[in-house]
Amino acid sequence: MTYRAVARFLAVVFFAIALPITASAATRTHTIQQILLDGNDVATAAGVTVTPRGGTAENTIRRGEQIEDGTRVDVPAHVVVVIVSTGGASTVRLEPGASITFVTTGKGEEVRANVGQAFFDVVHNSLDFFRVQYGDQIIAGVGGTAFSVAANDKTVTFACTRDEINIAKTGYLVIGSQRKKVTLVDTLAAGQPPVTYQPSHTWTLGTFANYAAAEAFYQQQLVAAASKNSSDGEARALQNIGIVQEAQGQYDHALHSDQQAVALFRQLGDRGGEARELGNIGSVQEHQGLYADALDSDRQALALFRALGDRDGEAHELGNIGSVQEDQGLYADALDSDRQALALFRASGDGGGEASLLTNIGIVQRDQGQYAGAVASYQEALALLRQLGDRDGEATELNNIGGVQLAQGQYADALESFQQALAVFRALGDRDGEADEAGNIGVVQRGQGQYADALESFQQALALFRQLGDRRGEANSLNNIGDVQEDQGQYDDALESFQRALALYRQLGVRDGEASEFTNIGVLQEDQGQYADALESDRQALALFRAVGDRDNEALALNNIGVEQEDQGQYADALESHEQALALFRALGDREGEARALKNIGIAQEAQGRYDPALQSDQQALALFRALGDRDGEAHALNNIGGVQEDQRKYADALASYRQALSIYQQLGAHGAAVDRTLNNVERVKKLVGAPVSPSPAPSASPPCGR
């Protein structure tokens, strides 16, 4: 229900040129070279506002004055200011009424165009990169070029007088009913007419009927680039083919496309393109559950961005590293990465990036059970997105807030948040978002036990997805409907819904969806006591997860198989399945998965009457949950430890463990079955403390938590 904020969607480039890498690592600055007042050369000029980052504005400018990074320069009427960087690598001419901010000066340079007209002249082979940013939606990148930018609060116009410029536009690519945030790049060459853009936070850059149409378009670009012997164009087309393949869950194909693109960028000496594509490879590996590989790819990209002095790329890559660390349950590391990225975005004045990283921080806090902190982070991001007018982001943030409220059992608040998000999606005309939000409202209603209302909400979502031709959304809705039918004990209807969803996933070739549906069918069969059938369904899910290379879900499927084996009293087999899952989680560096596998191993050992090993496994799980800051997992582990201690008739120890678990739930403001079970455990064992030991078996405890 939450969305990772740092997008890895990168670029559709129409034969952009590579940027040569020749600049030295020496400290570089910008200096005022010339001041013209009504056409006359002067040494100083009043009325020119120079505002350093975090400093006090000055209203006079002097020839020879140095301009530090982060400084904004506003030029009044009648004044022209010419500014050069070290070695004359770049020259900026600010016309009367112009305003720019100097963001970065190093091996590469970046400025932000605020308003008015400015002319830029960049010496070929002098810098690793030169970029002009307008708002959060447009960045113009050049090698050796002469061009101009004219901006106001709504539009920006680019004109090129020498060589060419690449204009990166960030907005939404519409594929069927889905909207994907991407960056597309136009190339403007000398002699072509100026181009004007009117960007916004809801900017639609391109529309495709479906993923097949999108992939066909990029394949045509690949062919066209090859026919023109444009290796750069080939690399960009392959990059976007990989993006479409990744979005469809075709991870092996996506990885192949991305690796081809990286090879081309390396041949071209385009280190920026190489870095961005390594980030895309990391994204695919993250989806495959190959966390160590993903971290390696992201860290290679980070090193390249740092070598280039590209602080924007550095910030995005730190966010990507934080995402993988969050997947691994390395919450402290993830927070550190996210906060470094946040600081970089704030330093550059990138409000959109700042909001994205606040969202990522909120996700980690939510995972740690720090619900108040998560909501605070989401709300800070929400305020920023509203200031920016990013209504898509606003809706997503409201959805994230609702997800935390739902996790806390605050159903009324969650419902209000989801309904606000729904209203925004409707105002945007985003029917896919509207359908998703109807589904989220159904999840709240299901949590409240309002099954008829939940069913109606899921059916509304289903109808919308069918109207939109979104068959994947249709499959997801059928799955949700099946969940409610299962809750109501309508097992035949639930099985039919799950099977219809399964058929859709198969038709779409969405193998991970197919695998997940087998998992749901297995749960349903388990509920009906059909343990052999459930085991077979889980084994089919396992085979599919292995086929698509999804090792994280492979480990989860092994866990489910272990549960089915426990249900049939096959404790030795269950233990083997859980130990295989544990080995996979450890190989992936997934410490949260490792903790849960240890907990399941403890459950199997307890069922075998092997109380000392069970206690050891549960305590290892507890230590991991504590190290991860996962309070909810900690409470579950304490419950299981109390269960083993109760089996051993160590009632005082069991009571202490149950009370610790209850205290954590109360601190988290949690509600639901786990809390009720813990309360029952406390009340039951309180009666046993101090009771004489009976030769008969001790009263059985509640089932272990969190299988």
MARPAPA-918729 format. One record per residue (C-alpha): x, y, z. Coordinates in steps of 0.1 Angstrom, whole numbers, plus 5000, padded with zeros to 4 digits. Each point is the difference from the previous one (the first is absolute). Layout:
// MARPAPA-918729
XYZ/...
***
This chain:
// MARPAPA-918729
500050005000/503050235002/502150104971/503850034998/500650364993/503350014982/499149894964/502549824979/498250084967/502650194980/499950114964/498849974964/502850184981/499950104964/503749954990/501550215028/503850064999/502449855027/501750245023/503849985000/501949975033/503050235002/499650255028/502550005028/499149955037/501350355010/497650235019/498050214975/497950315004/497950254981/501250364997/498450334988/501850084968/498050304987/497250235011/498150224974/497850295011/497950124971/502749864977/502950165018/502749795017/500150085038/501949855029/497049985024/496350024997/497350065027/496749825000/501449664990/499049775028/502549735010/498649755025/502449735013/498549675013/499050065036/501550354999/499050364999/499150164966/502250284986/498850264975/503350094983/502149794977/503750064991/502249894971/502349725012/497649895028/499949625004/496649835001/499849705024/497949694994/496450055011/500050374992/497050164982/500750304978/497050234990/500850274974/497850314998/499050204969/502850184980/502749765013/501849724983/502349775020/502549764984/501349725023/502849754991/501249685017/503649915007/502049964968/497250164979/498349664998/496650165000/498750354995/496650125012/498550334988/497050125021/497750244982/498050275018/497349845022/501849665001/500549785031/502049685004/501549805028/503449844998/499549655014/503349814994/503450104988/502549724997/501049754973/496550074988/497850315004/496350045007/497950315002/496350065006/498150244977/497450195021/498750274976/501050214971/502449944972/503649875003/502649904973/502449725006/503249914982/501849685010/503449914986/500249664985/501849735020/500450245030/497649855025/498649665009/496550144997/498250344999/496350015009/497350275003/497049905021/496650164998/497749905029/499949635008/499049894966/502650124974/503849974999/502050104969/503349824996/502850094976/503649924990/501450294981/497150224990/498750364997/496350045009/497550225018/497249945026/497150245005/497849925029/496950135019/497949845027/498149784975/502149944969/503749964989/501450044965/503349864988/501950114969/503249854987/502650194980/502949754999/500149625002/497049865019/498449975034/498249715016/496850115019/498949755026/496350025009/498749835032/496349925000/497649704995/500049734973/496549864997/500049634991/496449874998/498450125032/503350035019/502150315004/503749965005/502350285010/502850024974/502550234984/500050054962/502650194982/499750234969/503050104979/500150364987/502750074974/501350334987/497850134971/496849845014/497250235012/499950085037/497849765022/497750115028/498849785028/497350055026/500949755026/498049905031/500049735026/497349824981/501750034966/499149724976/503049934977/498749714980/497149764997/499949634990/497149764998/501949725019/503549885008/500349824967/499550334982/502550175022/502649734995/499450004962/500550384999/503449975017/501049714978/499350224970/502250275016/502749735004/499849914963/500050364990/503150085021/501849704986/499350114965/501650345007/502949845018/499150185032/501349795028/498750265025/496549974985/500349625002/501050025037/497050235008/497549784982/501449695017/499750185033/496350064995/499349664986/501449875033/497750245020/496949864982/501249645005/500650065037/496650165005/498549684986/502049785023/502249874971/503150035021/502449784981/499250184967/500250345018/503549915014/501249904965/498850334985/501650205028/503349824997/500150074963/499450365007/502850025026/502449844975/499150274974/500450295025/503449875010/501149984964/498950364996/501850115031/496650145013/500649955037/496750175009/498049774978/502049705014/499150115036/496350054993/499949664983/501849835029/497250145021/497449844977/501849675003/499950045038/496250054998/499549674980/502349815025/498050155029/496849874985/501549664996/501050005036/503750004991/500750265027/503849965001/500350044963/497650305000/502150175027/503249934979/498450164969/498750305019/503350065017/501849994967/497650264987/500550215032/503849994995/499650124964/497650285009/502450115028/503049994976/498050224976/499050245027/496449934991/498250075033/496649944986/501049654988/501749945033/496850095019/497849774979/502549715003/500250045038/496249985000/500249684979/502649855024/497650095029/497249814982/502149684998/501150035036/496450045010/499149684981/502849825019/498650125033/503250225006/497950285013/502850205016/502149994969/496950084978/499250315022/503750114997/499949974962/496750184997/501050285023/503250064980/497950024968/497550235017/502850245010/501250014964/496650074986/499450275026/503450164992/499150024963/496550135006/498449694984/496650005018/498849694980/503149805010/499650125036/496449885001/501149664985/502649945026/497650115029/497749734986/502849745000/500950095036/496349965009/500049654984/503049895021/498450155032/496849814992/501949674996/501650065034/496650055015/500750375007/496650104987/499950355015/503450084983/498849854967/496950215000/502050315008/502449934971/497149944976/498250325011/503250204995/500349864965/496350064995/500450375009/502950034975/498149834972/497050235005/502450314999/501449864967/496549944986/500849634995/496649855004/501049654989/502650015028/497450145024/497649714993/502849745005/501150165033/496450005013/499949634990/503349945020/498550185031/496949784997/502249694998/501650085033/496750085016/498649674988/503049815015/499250165033/496449904998/498950364997/497449914975/498050335000/503150214994/501349764973/496650024983/500150385000/503650004986/499149764972/496850194992/502150334997/502449824977/497049874980/498750364996/503450114986/500249724975/496550084988/500850374997/503149904979/497849774979/502449715010/497549714998/502749755007/500950185032/496350025008/499749624996/503049945022/498650225027/496649834999/501949685006/501850165030/496750115015/498849644996/503149895020/498950235029/496549884999/501249645000/502250085030/496950135018/498149684992/497750194977/500149734974/497050114979/501450354997/503549874992/498649774974/498250304984/503250215000/502049724984/497349954974/500050374992/503849984995/499549694978/497550184978/502350304996/503049784991/497849814974/498950334985/503650114997/501149674986/502449965028/500149635003/502649995027/497950235021/497049774993/502049705012/501050195032/496450095007/498849644994/502749905026/498650255025/496549884994/501249655006/501550115033/496750135013/498149704988/502549795019/499550215031/496249934997/500649634997/498850004964/502949774990/498649894966/499450364990/503550105012/501649724981/498250104968/501250375005/503649895006/499949764970/498750284977/502850235012/502449714994/498749964964/500550384994/503550005013/500849704977/498550174970/502050315007/503249815005/500450155035/501749705016/500650175034/496250075002/499349644990/502349885028/498450235025/496649874991/501149645006/501150125034/496550145007/498349694988/502349815024/498950215029/496449944991/500649624998/501750015034/497050185015/497949714988/502349745014/501049894965/503749985010/501249784972/498450234973/501450315018/503549855000/499749934962/498950364994/502950145020/502449784981/498650134966/500650355014/503549915010/500849874965/498750324984/502050225023/503149804993/499350024962/499850395001/503150025023/498050165028/502149865029/498450205027/496549864992/501749664995/501050025037/496550115010/498549714980/502349755018/498750155033/496449944989/500949644990/501449955035/496850135015/498049744980/502349735010/499550105037/496349984995/500449644989/502349925029/503049974977/502250195023/503449874987/499050104965/498750335013/503350075017/501949924968/497850254980/500450275026/503849945001/500250034962/498150335003/502450125026/503049924978/498550194971/499250305022/503550005013/501449974965/497950304990/501150205030/496350035009/500250035038/496350045005/499349684981/502849835020/498250105032/496749874988/501549674988/501749965034/496650065017/498449734978/502849765008/499350055036/496449924995/500849674983/502549915027/497450085027/497549774982/502649725002/500450065037/503650134996/499550295023/503650105006/500850034962/496750174995/500850265027/503450064984/498450054965/497450245015/502750205019/502150034968/496950134982/499350245029/503650144999/499750064962/496650175003/501550235027/503150074979/497750094972/497850225021/496949794990/497950045031/497149794986/502349714992/501550045034/496649965016/499249694979/503349845010/499450075037/496649844997/501749694985/502649995027/497350025026/498349714983/503149785003/500650115036/496349915008/500649654984/503049975024/497750105029/502250305006/496950215007/501750305015/502350034971/497149954975/498050275017/502950244998/500449934963/496350044993/499950335019/503050144981/498149914968/496850175012/502050315010/501450034965/496649974984/498650275024/502950234991/499349954963/496350065005/499349674983/496749824998/498849674987/500449625004/503750015011/499250245029/496949805010/502149685000/502750165022/497450135025/498649645002/503549875005/500650245029/496749925017/500449634996/503649985013/499350245030/497849725013/502849754997/502850205017/500749845033/497849694993/501449665009/501649814972/497649734988/501249674984/497450064973/500850224970/499850375006/497050194985/500850074964/500950354991/498650194971/501549924966/503450164993/499850344984/500850104964/500549694981/
***
